[in-house]
Amino acid sequence: MNPKIFLRRGKEESLLRCHPWVFSGAVERVECEGELAEGALVDVHTRSGEFIARGHYQIGSIAVRVLTFEDERIDAAWWQARIRSAFDVRRLLGVTDTPDTTCYRLIHGEGDSLPGLVIDIYGSTAVVQCHSVGMYHSRHAIAEALVAVYGDRLAAIYDKSAQTVPYKANLNAVDGYLYGSVDDKDNIVKENNHRYIVNWEEGQKTGFFIDQRFSRELVERYSKGRTVLNTFCYTGGFSVSALAGGAREVCSIDASERAVELAKRNVELNFGAEAPHTAYACDAVEYLKDIDDKYDLIILDPPAFAKHHKVLGNAMQGYKRINARALAHIKSGGILFTFSCSQAVSKELFRTTVFTAAAIAGRKVRILHQLTQPADHPINIYHPEGEYIKGLVLYVE
């Protein structure tokens, strides 16, 4: 029998609306033999004892991440059903069997009713990241479910959770293969028929930022004949797209020398050593100070400035500063792609911040597109927090 968590009176309302989180302040009492261990499966009940949900217990402001609102067993068949459901959605989207794109997100946390879990597919390898203790404890069951669903389409499963599980849990997590193996650390995948080197063992996130696929398509559409600046370039995804679209010249900027080298390699992989591309390891915010009016397409895709609400104020100042600098210096008739990947930043707040930046820069600006994450990063309608990417494409007179 699972430990039981009983909620304070009225605190079940969000769960009855299928929101997948139980906050610690909603918990009135716990019934458990011994100490309740982080990551344990728990049953959530109303104050009067009615079952509401089952999920993973964790220490922190979110006390339970809900796996199911049904009184059902979380066993091998359950994991297979969830993985298969997610796969069927990606098959519907057309990303599981296309030769032009061989990487996609299979599991997107709450968006696939598996909070605390991310799985990205790179060709025949699945890369798993657990963001909760409960998911980390379940990683072998998850791997078995992946093999059951994919069969011989899957050659390896790599667990990359060491940097994403809660550090206070003292799990001593070590990254490594849960199934099969891959000898070459630098693996080539395709996105929109462009090739990229992906190193899931040593790269950021799971090795590549799959979540900007649609935005990269749009950059390709607008790049013909333009001089492009790609800030916070990481692996150079936007740079490759701009060159594919016929950009006159592309400059990639990142604070990481390793990222800059990888961006160079990806450009050369697609266009050869003579491509009109330069790359510099430097601070993007500082670089934006002295660009004059050299660029007529600028991409601002910084890392999350606000990982939680406590630093939201400082984060918005950061977004305002970089957008004001880009807007002040972009050529007349230029296009700015600007993004926030901070879950704590709402669409309205981001748009207001960019509006303020435009006013500071004194430029006339039109919104051409409002962007979000691609469909293989689905948003649970009961969990709007899952819409973490906000993007604007601006025309600057």
Secondary structure, DSSP 8 states (H G I E B T S, - for coil): ---EEEE-TTTTHHHHTT--EEEGGGEEEEE-SS---TT-EEEEE-TT--EEEEEEE-SSSEEEEEEESSS---SHHHHHHHHHHHHHHHHHHT-SSBTTB-EEEEEEGGGGT-TTEEEEEETTEEEEEE-SHHHHHTHHHHHHHHHHHHGGG--EEEE--TTTS-GGG------EEEES--S-SSEEEEETTEEEEE-TTTSSTTSS-GGGHHHHHHHHHH-TT-EEEEES-TTTHHHHHHHHTT-SEEEEEES-HHHHHHHHHHHHHHH-TTSSEEEEES-HHHHGGG-TT--SEEEE----S-SSGGGHHHHHHHHHHHHHHHHHHS-TTEEEEEEE--TTS-HHHHHHHHHHHHHHHT--EEEEEEE---TTS---TT-GGG---EEEEEEE-
